[in-house]
Amino acid sequence: MTHPAYDLFLPDVPSSPLVFASPHSGREYPAAFLAASVLDEHVIRSSEDAFVDLLFADAPRAGAPLLVARAPRAYVDLNRAIDELDPAVVDQAPRAPMNPRIGAGLGVIPRVVANGRAIYRGKITLAAARARLDAVWVPYHARLQALLREAQARHGAAILIDCHSMPHEAIDGYWHAGRARPEVVLGDRFGAAAAPEVMARVEAAFVAEGLRVARNAPFAGAYIAQAYGQPARGQHVVQVEIDRALYMDEAAIRPGPGFDLVRRMLARVIDRLADDPGRATLPLAAE
């Protein structure tokens, strides 16, 4: 199913409470957006979770939908609240409490890409920002909400696997000398976004592939985990961050020699979760 804001890949039989989504792998850059940027077409892709949608492409075969953003993160960040507007990039943005994401230029309309590189020469109008959000953010989240409702109605619970990638250097400084750096970071907002049984099952599925896994540091989950993770109501979110060095050439932004291997590993992870995503031990949803 194709929509201007997303591609939706549905299973023949929706046999799993799992929903997979990739909000940051969009790579359709509007020409007008590129023309308004001070960055070239390569550098502007540096904050993109490149090819993550392809890594998780086996989800429908395992009975779970896969929702993929088409617009890039540099254009609209779908892992931010719709009102996280940065007054430094959106002219006459409504006053809102500042938070570290907005302060860093990483609001819902980002001001910068990776390494703090500015996207624009100046500001964009509030009308232009709202038009983007109406075209991209609103339909993506409406579809995501619908998929979670449908999964919960069918299976009694919904488990969102929020799929991301992280720059290889992103975890430098978080791990003491002598400790092996993680290849996958799972985030559940320190237990607020998913039941312990769900998080444990997701972690075990990755560990079974020989991957080094950490929890919640440095990525505990952002807006999507916060907004949709309601374990007491039977709705769980686990954010997955995969080290880009495992599967791609980060500088060239192209699949690397490990791409096919990582995709096969993730296909097995998906199968393990679909076979038993923890549903047998999930707490009942609140009345």
N, C-alpha and C positions, 0 to 999 in steps of 0.2 A: 504494500500500500504506500503510495507516494503522496506527499503533501509538500507545499512549498517550504515548510519549516522542518520537515523530518521525513525519514523513510521508516516504515514499520514493516518488519518481517515477522509474519505470523506462522505458528506451527500448524500442521495439518490437524492435529488433535491437541488441544491445550491441556496436557496431562500433568502439568506441574504448577505449584504455587509461585514459582520463580518468574520474575520479570527482569530482563537485562536491558540496560540503557546506557548509551554513550553520548553524553551531552557536550563533549569537548572535541570530538573528532571531525566536526564539520569542516569541509574544505571548499565550499562554494563562496568565493569572495566577490561581492558585487563590484562591478567596474567603477561605479561612482565612489564607493568606499576606498578602493585602491587609489583612485585619483586624488582623494582628499587627504591621503596619508603621506607622511614624510618618509615612510619605510618602503623598501622595494618588496616585490612579491614573494621573495624568499624569506627575508628577515621577519616579515609580518606573520609568518607561519610558526614562529618559534614557540608560541604559547599553545599551539595546537596539540592535542593528544593524537598525533598522527597514527593512522592505521589501527587504532584500538577497535573500531567497529569491525574490521576484518579479522582481528584476533578472536573476537567473540562471535563470529558468524555462524557457528554451529549451534547456537542456542535454540533456534526453531526446530532443528532436527531432534532435539531432546525434549520438545514439548513446551518450550517457553518462548514468549515473544521477545524480540529485540527491537528497541526504539533507538534510532540514530539521528542526531541533529544534522541538518544540512548546512546551516550557517556556522561560520567559525566563531570560536571563543572571542577573538579580537573584535568581532562585530557586536555580538551579544553574548554575555556569559550566562548560560542557563543554570549555573550552580550558584546564583545570587538571587536575592529577593528582588522583586520587580521595582521596589522603591529604593534600592541601593544606588541612587544616582549621585555621581561625583560632581559637585559644583565646579571643580577645576576643569571639567571637560564638557559639561552640559550647561549651557547658558541659562540662567534663571531657573536652575533646578530647585524644586521645593526644599525648604529646610528639613533636614532629617538628622537624627543623631549620627554623629560620625562613628565609624568603627575602623579597626585596623585594615580591613580590606579596602574600604573607600580611601583611607589615608594613603595606602600604598598604590593607588591608581587602579585597583582591581575591583571596581564596582560592576554593576550589571552592564553598563556601557564602559568597557575598560579604557583607561587613559594610556596604559603602557602594555607592552608585551614582555617577554622574558628579559631578565637583566635590566629592567626599568627603562627600556627604550620607548620614548614617546611615540604614539601613533599619529597624532594630529599636529598640524601647524597652529591651530587655535582651538576654539570651542565649536561644538555643534549646537544647533537650536534645540530647545525643549520639544518643539513639535517634531523634529526629526528623530529625536530619541524615542519619543512615545510611538511614533510610526514603526520604528524597528521593533519595539517591544510588542506592539499589537500584532505585527506580522510574524514574529519568531517566538518570543517568550510565551505569550498567551496560548497559542495552539499547541506548542510542545508540552507545556505543563498540563493543559487540559487532557491531552492524550495520555500522558503518564498517569494522571489521576484515574482516568477511566480504566487503564490496564490494571492498576492495582485494585480497584473496586471489583473488576471482573474476576481477577485471580482469587480475591478473598471470598467472593460469592460462590465460586466453584469449589474451592478447596478449604475454606475455613480460615485461611491465613494467606498473606501475600508477603513475598520476600523479594525486595528490590536489590539487585546487584548493580551498583552504580560504578560503571567501568571507566577508569582513567589510566593515564601513564604519568610517570614522573621523570624529570631530568636526572641523569645519573648522579650529578653533583648535588642534587637536592637534599640528600641525607647526610652530606658531609657535616661534621660537627655535632651530629646527634648520637654518634656511636663512639665509645671509648676505644682507645688503641687496644688491639688484641681481640676485639669482638668483630665477627664477620658482619659486614653490612647486609641489611636485608635486600632481597630482590623484589619482594612484594610487601606493601604496607596496607593492612586492613584497618578501616576506620568505622567505628560504631558510636562515636561521640562518648567514649568511655562507658559504654553500656546503655546509654540513653536511647539509642536508635534501633537496637536489636536485642532480642532475648539472648542470654548467655549460650543457650543450646544452639541457636542459629549461628552465632559468631564462631563457636567452637567447631561446628560442622564445616563452615566455609574455610576456616584455617586448616582443618585436617585435610580438606580436599587439595589445597595447594601444597601442603607439606608432603603429601603422598607422591607428588611429582618431584620431590627433592629440592623444592624451592625454599629459600630462607625467608621466613615470614616474621614481620613485626606487627604490633597492634598500636594504632592511635598516635604514633610519633614517627615523623612530624606531621602526619595527616590524619586527623581524627574524623573528618567529614565536615562539609560546609552546609550551604542552604538546603540542598536536597535531603541530606541525612537528617537535618534538623526539622525540616517541614514534613517529611513523609515517615520518619521513623517514629512509630507509635506502638511499641511492642505490647503494651497493656491492651491495645485494641486489635492485636493480631496482625499488625502491619510493621514489617521489619526492613531496615536498610543497612547494608554493609557496603561501604565504599572500598573499591579495590584500586590500588595504585601499583602499576608494574614499571619496573626499571626499564627505561627506553633502551639502554645499552644492550639489553638481552635480545632485542629483535629489530633494531633499526640503527642506521647511521644518522646520529642526531644532527651533525653539521650539514649533511647533504639532504636531510629529510627524505629518506627513502628506505625501504625495507632492507635489513641487513642479512647476513648469512644465517642468523639464528631465527629468522622470521617463521619459516615453516615448522621448525621444531617447537617454538613457543606456541604457535597456533595449535599444533597437535596436543601439546600439554594442556592447553586451556580447553580443548574439546573434551579431554578426559576429566578435567575439573568439572566442567558443565555436566557431564554424564553422572559423575558421583553425586553432585548436588541434586540433579533431577531424580536420580534413583531414590534418594532419601535426604531431602534438604533439612532434616531435623523435625519434620512434621510430627513424627511419632512422639516427640518429647516437647512439642510446642505448648506453652501455656494456653489455656482457652482464652478467647477474646473476652474482654469485659462486657458485661450485659449492657 
